[in-house]
Amino acid sequence: MAGNVLLVGLLLFFVIADTETVPKKPSCSITNEPTICARIYSPLCGTDQNTYSNECFLCQHNQLRRAAVWIAYDGECSGVQQRIM
């Protein structure tokens, strides 16, 4: 019985840990007009390991550089990186 509980616990741990590392596609509007972003600090880490002030700035980066950076996770990137505002 205790072995089954341990097995289920480990399975849940790996399922939860795996969902936290899956990049999320940013919700950017599709337009040819330049994106203008509010300077609201709600940092997120892009899949390029750069910290963006908010999702809008990530979208602006993608639009200007024709890039495909997604959201790695909410919050500042860990380690040395560039901050994009």
C-alpha atoms as a printed R data frame, in Angstrom:
   type eleno elety resid chain resno      x      y       z
1  ATOM     1    CA   MET     A     1  0.000  0.000   0.000
2  ATOM     2    CA   ALA     A     2  2.741  2.471   0.975
3  ATOM     3    CA   GLY     A     3  4.561  1.632  -2.260
4  ATOM     4    CA   ASN     A     4  1.470  2.537  -4.304
5  ATOM     5    CA   VAL     A     5  1.118  5.864  -2.501
6  ATOM     6    CA   LEU     A     6  4.789  6.634  -3.139
7  ATOM     7    CA   LEU     A     7  4.451  5.709  -6.809
8  ATOM     8    CA   VAL     A     8  1.378  7.929  -7.272
9  ATOM     9    CA   GLY     A     9  3.132 10.782  -5.435
10 ATOM    10    CA   LEU     A    10  6.180 10.546  -7.692
11 ATOM    11    CA   LEU     A    11  3.987 10.415 -10.782
12 ATOM    12    CA   LEU     A    12  2.115 13.562  -9.709
13 ATOM    13    CA   PHE     A    13  5.411 15.322  -8.957
14 ATOM    14    CA   PHE     A    14  6.755 14.675 -12.455
15 ATOM    15    CA   VAL     A    15  3.492 15.657 -14.147
16 ATOM    16    CA   ILE     A    16  3.335 18.962 -12.245
17 ATOM    17    CA   ALA     A    17  7.055 19.677 -12.737
18 ATOM    18    CA   ASP     A    18  6.766 18.984 -16.473
19 ATOM    19    CA   THR     A    19  3.859 21.413 -16.994
20 ATOM    20    CA   GLU     A    20  5.792 24.275 -15.399
21 ATOM    21    CA   THR     A    21  8.600 24.037 -17.972
22 ATOM    22    CA   VAL     A    22  6.433 24.076 -21.091
23 ATOM    23    CA   PRO     A    23  6.777 27.409 -22.946
24 ATOM    24    CA   LYS     A    24  3.551 29.354 -23.467
25 ATOM    25    CA   LYS     A    25  2.734 31.188 -26.676
26 ATOM    26    CA   PRO     A    26  2.274 34.928 -26.028
27 ATOM    27    CA   SER     A    27 -1.096 36.442 -26.925
28 ATOM    28    CA   CYS     A    28  0.063 38.972 -29.500
29 ATOM    29    CA   SER     A    29 -2.258 40.786 -31.862
30 ATOM    30    CA   ILE     A    30 -1.655 40.145 -35.544
31 ATOM    31    CA   THR     A    31 -1.147 43.535 -37.156
32 ATOM    32    CA   ASN     A    32  1.293 45.427 -39.332
33 ATOM    33    CA   GLU     A    33  0.999 48.474 -37.066
34 ATOM    34    CA   PRO     A    34  3.809 49.011 -34.533
35 ATOM    35    CA   THR     A    35  2.963 47.684 -31.089
36 ATOM    36    CA   ILE     A    36  2.911 50.333 -28.347
37 ATOM    37    CA   CYS     A    37  3.293 48.985 -24.822
38 ATOM    38    CA   ALA     A    38  2.427 50.427 -21.425
39 ATOM    39    CA   ARG     A    39  5.330 50.579 -18.987
40 ATOM    40    CA   ILE     A    40  3.733 48.233 -16.487
41 ATOM    41    CA   TYR     A    41  6.304 45.964 -14.848
42 ATOM    42    CA   SER     A    42  5.025 42.410 -14.881
43 ATOM    43    CA   PRO     A    43  8.224 40.532 -15.788
44 ATOM    44    CA   LEU     A    44  8.421 37.294 -17.680
45 ATOM    45    CA   CYS     A    45 11.266 35.201 -18.989
46 ATOM    46    CA   GLY     A    46 11.328 34.565 -22.716
47 ATOM    47    CA   THR     A    47 12.520 31.357 -24.317
48 ATOM    48    CA   ASP     A    48 15.549 33.403 -25.469
49 ATOM    49    CA   GLN     A    49 16.473 33.792 -21.755
50 ATOM    50    CA   ASN     A    50 15.807 37.549 -21.821
51 ATOM    51    CA   THR     A    51 13.576 39.202 -19.216
52 ATOM    52    CA   TYR     A    52 10.714 41.234 -20.713
53 ATOM    53    CA   SER     A    53  8.900 43.911 -18.702
54 ATOM    54    CA   ASN     A    54  5.555 42.453 -19.744
55 ATOM    55    CA   GLU     A    55  3.973 40.308 -22.452
56 ATOM    56    CA   CYS     A    56  3.453 43.319 -24.712
57 ATOM    57    CA   PHE     A    57  7.208 44.004 -24.850
58 ATOM    58    CA   LEU     A    58  7.829 40.366 -25.771
59 ATOM    59    CA   CYS     A    59  5.272 40.731 -28.582
60 ATOM    60    CA   GLN     A    60  6.923 43.980 -29.677
61 ATOM    61    CA   HIS     A    61 10.312 42.243 -29.745
62 ATOM    62    CA   ASN     A    62  8.880 39.440 -31.894
63 ATOM    63    CA   GLN     A    63  7.239 41.917 -34.259
64 ATOM    64    CA   LEU     A    64 10.298 44.137 -34.721
65 ATOM    65    CA   ARG     A    65 12.798 41.303 -35.105
66 ATOM    66    CA   ARG     A    66 10.503 38.803 -36.807
67 ATOM    67    CA   ALA     A    67 11.309 36.441 -33.956
68 ATOM    68    CA   ALA     A    68  9.311 33.667 -32.331
69 ATOM    69    CA   VAL     A    69 10.114 34.075 -28.626
70 ATOM    70    CA   TRP     A    70  7.597 32.421 -26.297
71 ATOM    71    CA   ILE     A    71  7.063 32.781 -22.543
72 ATOM    72    CA   ALA     A    72  9.323 30.346 -20.669
73 ATOM    73    CA   TYR     A    73  7.884 31.313 -17.271
74 ATOM    74    CA   ASP     A    74  6.524 34.260 -15.267
75 ATOM    75    CA   GLY     A    75  9.092 36.365 -13.435
76 ATOM    76    CA   GLU     A    76 12.610 37.493 -14.228
77 ATOM    77    CA   CYS     A    77 14.987 35.066 -15.899
78 ATOM    78    CA   SER     A    78 17.537 33.515 -13.576
79 ATOM    79    CA   GLY     A    79 21.208 34.056 -14.334
80 ATOM    80    CA   VAL     A    80 22.785 36.708 -16.553
81 ATOM    81    CA   GLN     A    81 20.491 38.027 -19.258
82 ATOM    82    CA   GLN     A    82 19.339 41.164 -20.983
83 ATOM    83    CA   ARG     A    83 16.340 43.070 -19.663
84 ATOM    84    CA   ILE     A    84 14.031 44.302 -22.459
85 ATOM    85    CA   MET     A    85 11.685 47.179 -21.679
